[in-house]
Amino acid sequence: MAEPTDHAGIFEQLRRPSKGGQPKYVRLTDALVEAITSGYWKPGDKLPTEEELAELTPFSLGTVQRALRNLSEQGIVVRQHGLGSFVAETDLRLEDPWHCRFLDDDGESYLPIYSKALKREAVKGNGPWSTHFPQGFDKVFRIDRVINVNNEFNVFTQFYTDRRLLPALWETPLAKLNGVNFKRLIARESNVPITRVGHFVRATQFDDRIVSVLQVQPPAFGIFMQAVAQMGREACVYYQEFFIPPTNRTLAIPDEAVAGRR
């Protein structure tokens, strides 16, 4: 970990005027994320206290607290009462994403994304997933995740599968699914080859629950995307829903046939 006297250099850019008009807490959040992803602070490292950050930056204590709360909600930082804020032990960056591939400014590379698992539960009743798992109505479960795209916006996802097909996703402690690429876990933990992925996209208005998770202002419209991963022509490996808020970023959707890919 860097020496305390070195911290000021990280925040030097914050003393310059913001060209994009970003809120102060977002600018501080971005600076902290950049320091963490570059390795300046590593998993388990303690961050400067709220008071120290207020002294190191041109921002108020309230702005510092909001930035740290933002990082905590994303799972990047763990705040412990009386002890301070620490970089989360789990690397939340999701490598080689399959579905949330948003293009960077160069139009070729993909923006970094970070995932946090929110909830996992058995599914009851019927829904869009039912047609994909006709034989597993009592074995289907759902994992809710928030995917942070380059600290610009959040995507909410709901992942459905059969616990008999992918037991690792049902049995692994929820916190250990943060930053996990489900595609790689499926390839590593099971003998289930994904040979085809279909995507279905439409514009929709988000309900209050989605608005709250995405942290957007109601009424909010965005993209609703469904992804169906299959083994062969009939067997469904997983069904996934994505709620994407308005963004200027381009979403690159992979080709449908994926046989032979990893």
VMD Tcl script that draws the C-alpha trace (Angstrom):
set ca {
  {0.00 0.00 0.00}
  {1.19 3.51 -0.76}
  {2.44 5.75 2.02}
  {-0.11 8.29 3.34}
  {2.01 11.18 2.09}
  {1.56 9.92 -1.47}
  {-2.23 10.15 -1.50}
  {-2.43 13.80 -2.54}
  {-1.22 13.03 -6.07}
  {-4.22 10.79 -6.73}
  {-6.65 13.61 -6.14}
  {-4.73 16.40 -7.88}
  {-7.03 16.20 -10.91}
  {-10.02 16.99 -8.69}
  {-8.70 20.48 -8.08}
  {-9.17 21.30 -11.74}
  {-12.62 22.39 -13.02}
  {-14.89 19.61 -14.25}
  {-15.31 19.78 -18.02}
  {-18.36 17.53 -18.13}
  {-20.24 19.08 -15.24}
  {-20.21 15.87 -13.23}
  {-21.45 16.00 -9.62}
  {-18.64 16.25 -7.10}
  {-19.36 12.89 -5.49}
  {-19.20 11.19 -8.90}
  {-15.80 12.77 -9.61}
  {-14.48 11.55 -6.27}
  {-15.99 8.10 -6.84}
  {-14.27 7.90 -10.23}
  {-10.92 8.92 -8.73}
  {-11.16 6.27 -6.02}
  {-12.21 3.57 -8.50}
  {-9.30 4.48 -10.78}
  {-6.87 4.24 -7.86}
  {-8.25 0.83 -6.86}
  {-8.34 -0.66 -10.37}
  {-4.80 0.58 -11.07}
  {-3.56 -1.26 -7.98}
  {-2.72 1.79 -5.89}
  {-5.03 0.39 -3.24}
  {-5.35 -3.37 -3.26}
  {-8.07 -5.70 -1.85}
  {-8.09 -5.41 1.93}
  {-6.29 -2.05 2.03}
  {-7.72 0.64 4.27}
  {-8.67 3.89 2.59}
  {-8.01 7.29 4.14}
  {-10.65 8.31 6.68}
  {-13.54 10.55 5.69}
  {-11.84 13.49 7.37}
  {-8.54 12.77 5.60}
  {-10.29 12.56 2.22}
  {-11.98 15.89 2.90}
  {-8.54 17.40 3.54}
  {-6.94 15.71 0.52}
  {-9.66 16.85 -1.87}
  {-11.47 20.15 -2.48}
  {-14.74 18.53 -1.43}
  {-16.83 18.69 1.72}
  {-17.23 15.89 4.25}
  {-20.77 15.32 2.95}
  {-19.48 14.79 -0.59}
  {-16.85 12.35 0.69}
  {-19.46 10.39 2.62}
  {-21.72 10.19 -0.43}
  {-18.86 8.93 -2.63}
  {-17.92 6.25 -0.09}
  {-21.56 5.23 0.26}
  {-21.75 4.94 -3.53}
  {-18.70 2.65 -3.57}
  {-20.11 0.60 -0.71}
  {-23.42 0.09 -2.53}
  {-21.49 -1.16 -5.56}
  {-19.55 -3.60 -3.39}
  {-16.19 -2.03 -4.23}
  {-15.60 -0.76 -0.70}
  {-16.55 -2.28 2.66}
  {-17.33 0.21 5.42}
  {-16.85 -1.05 8.98}
  {-18.24 1.01 11.83}
  {-15.45 2.35 14.01}
  {-12.73 0.90 11.77}
  {-13.03 2.75 8.48}
  {-13.42 1.90 4.80}
  {-11.57 -0.97 3.11}
  {-11.19 -2.14 -0.47}
  {-13.36 -5.24 -0.89}
  {-11.43 -8.50 -0.86}
  {-13.26 -9.82 -3.91}
  {-12.31 -8.42 -7.31}
  {-15.61 -7.19 -8.72}
  {-14.32 -6.56 -12.21}
  {-15.95 -8.91 -14.66}
  {-13.52 -10.04 -17.35}
  {-14.57 -10.95 -20.90}
  {-18.29 -10.20 -20.55}
  {-20.69 -11.84 -22.97}
  {-23.77 -9.65 -22.79}
  {-22.89 -6.25 -21.23}
  {-20.31 -5.25 -23.82}
  {-20.46 -1.48 -24.12}
  {-17.99 0.16 -26.49}
  {-15.36 2.61 -25.26}
  {-14.72 5.92 -27.00}
  {-12.39 4.23 -29.50}
  {-15.33 2.21 -30.84}
  {-13.45 -1.07 -30.49}
  {-12.52 -1.90 -26.89}
  {-15.09 -2.59 -24.20}
  {-15.70 -0.56 -21.07}
  {-14.80 -2.26 -17.78}
  {-17.76 -3.59 -15.81}
  {-18.13 -4.63 -12.19}
  {-20.78 -7.00 -10.89}
  {-22.33 -7.42 -7.47}
  {-24.73 -10.24 -6.57}
  {-27.71 -8.87 -4.64}
  {-29.98 -11.82 -4.05}
  {-30.54 -15.48 -4.91}
  {-33.83 -17.27 -4.42}
  {-35.94 -20.14 -5.67}
  {-38.51 -19.04 -8.24}
  {-42.19 -19.62 -7.60}
  {-45.01 -19.31 -10.07}
  {-44.80 -18.69 -13.80}
  {-43.07 -16.01 -15.83}
  {-41.09 -15.44 -19.02}
  {-38.58 -18.04 -17.81}
  {-41.18 -20.82 -17.60}
  {-41.16 -21.71 -21.29}
  {-37.40 -22.22 -21.16}
  {-37.49 -24.64 -18.21}
  {-40.68 -26.69 -18.72}
  {-39.32 -29.66 -16.76}
  {-37.78 -27.69 -13.91}
  {-40.63 -25.61 -12.53}
  {-39.68 -26.50 -8.94}
  {-35.90 -26.34 -9.46}
  {-35.47 -22.94 -11.10}
  {-33.75 -20.17 -9.15}
  {-32.89 -16.55 -9.85}
  {-29.79 -14.47 -9.12}
  {-30.20 -10.69 -9.09}
  {-27.09 -8.66 -9.89}
  {-26.14 -5.04 -10.45}
  {-23.52 -4.47 -13.12}
  {-21.70 -1.15 -12.95}
  {-20.45 -0.01 -16.35}
  {-17.26 2.04 -16.05}
  {-18.84 3.85 -13.08}
  {-21.10 5.64 -15.60}
  {-24.36 3.76 -15.10}
  {-25.79 0.55 -13.66}
  {-27.45 -2.39 -15.39}
  {-29.80 -4.63 -13.40}
  {-29.86 -8.31 -14.36}
  {-31.93 -11.32 -13.38}
  {-30.33 -14.69 -14.15}
  {-32.51 -17.84 -14.21}
  {-31.34 -21.44 -14.39}
  {-32.07 -24.96 -13.11}
  {-30.16 -25.85 -9.94}
  {-29.71 -29.43 -11.21}
  {-28.04 -28.11 -14.34}
  {-25.77 -25.54 -12.67}
  {-25.45 -26.53 -8.99}
  {-22.36 -24.36 -8.48}
  {-24.40 -21.19 -8.95}
  {-26.91 -22.41 -6.39}
  {-24.41 -23.64 -3.80}
  {-21.63 -21.03 -3.98}
  {-21.94 -18.39 -1.21}
  {-23.62 -15.34 -2.70}
  {-20.79 -12.94 -1.82}
  {-18.36 -15.12 -3.79}
  {-20.38 -14.53 -6.95}
  {-19.37 -10.86 -7.01}
  {-17.27 -10.24 -10.11}
  {-17.77 -13.81 -11.33}
  {-18.16 -14.38 -15.05}
  {-21.04 -16.88 -15.12}
  {-20.04 -18.00 -18.61}
  {-16.62 -19.09 -17.37}
  {-18.05 -20.68 -14.24}
  {-20.44 -22.73 -16.36}
  {-17.59 -23.89 -18.60}
  {-15.38 -24.72 -15.60}
  {-17.86 -26.33 -13.24}
  {-20.14 -28.25 -15.58}
  {-20.17 -30.29 -18.75}
  {-22.82 -28.07 -20.29}
  {-21.73 -26.62 -23.65}
  {-23.47 -23.42 -24.69}
  {-23.95 -23.63 -28.45}
  {-26.41 -20.83 -29.12}
  {-27.35 -17.51 -27.52}
  {-30.37 -15.52 -28.62}
  {-30.99 -11.86 -27.73}
  {-34.34 -10.08 -27.75}
  {-34.45 -6.32 -27.21}
  {-37.20 -3.76 -26.75}
  {-37.72 -0.34 -25.20}
  {-39.81 -0.25 -22.03}
  {-40.77 1.85 -19.04}
  {-39.13 0.72 -15.80}
  {-41.22 0.08 -12.71}
  {-40.38 1.58 -9.32}
  {-38.22 -1.37 -8.26}
  {-35.99 -1.14 -11.34}
  {-35.81 2.66 -11.04}
  {-34.56 2.28 -7.46}
  {-31.91 -0.30 -8.33}
  {-30.64 1.67 -11.33}
  {-30.67 4.93 -9.38}
  {-32.43 6.87 -12.15}
  {-35.18 9.46 -11.92}
  {-38.79 8.33 -12.57}
  {-40.51 8.06 -14.92}
  {-37.67 6.21 -16.62}
  {-37.53 4.41 -19.93}
  {-34.75 2.18 -21.14}
  {-33.82 -1.06 -22.83}
  {-35.14 -4.45 -21.73}
  {-32.98 -7.25 -23.14}
  {-33.56 -10.99 -22.81}
  {-30.78 -13.51 -23.42}
  {-31.42 -17.23 -23.86}
  {-28.41 -19.57 -23.80}
  {-29.03 -23.01 -25.21}
  {-27.34 -26.36 -25.43}
  {-28.32 -27.62 -28.86}
  {-31.69 -26.54 -30.24}
  {-33.97 -27.26 -27.29}
  {-32.24 -27.41 -23.90}
  {-31.97 -24.04 -22.14}
  {-28.87 -23.48 -20.00}
  {-29.96 -20.09 -18.68}
  {-32.41 -17.29 -19.31}
  {-31.37 -13.76 -18.36}
  {-33.04 -10.35 -18.27}
  {-31.22 -7.01 -18.49}
  {-32.59 -3.58 -17.61}
  {-30.40 -0.92 -19.25}
  {-30.96 2.81 -18.55}
  {-30.62 5.51 -21.24}
  {-26.98 5.84 -22.29}
  {-24.94 7.15 -25.21}
  {-22.78 4.04 -25.05}
  {-23.17 1.47 -27.84}
  {-24.03 -2.07 -26.77}
  {-22.28 -4.74 -28.87}
  {-24.41 -7.88 -29.06}
  {-22.46 -11.08 -29.85}
  {-23.28 -13.34 -32.77}
  {-26.02 -15.88 -32.08}
  {-24.09 -19.09 -32.81}
  {-21.34 -19.62 -30.25}
  {-20.38 -23.27 -30.70}
  {-16.70 -23.78 -30.06}
  {-16.29 -20.46 -28.23}
  {-15.11 -20.06 -24.64}
}
mol new
graphics top color blue
foreach p $ca { graphics top sphere $p radius 0.5 }
foreach p [lrange $ca 0 end-1] q [lrange $ca 1 end] { graphics top cylinder $p $q radius 0.2 }
display resetview
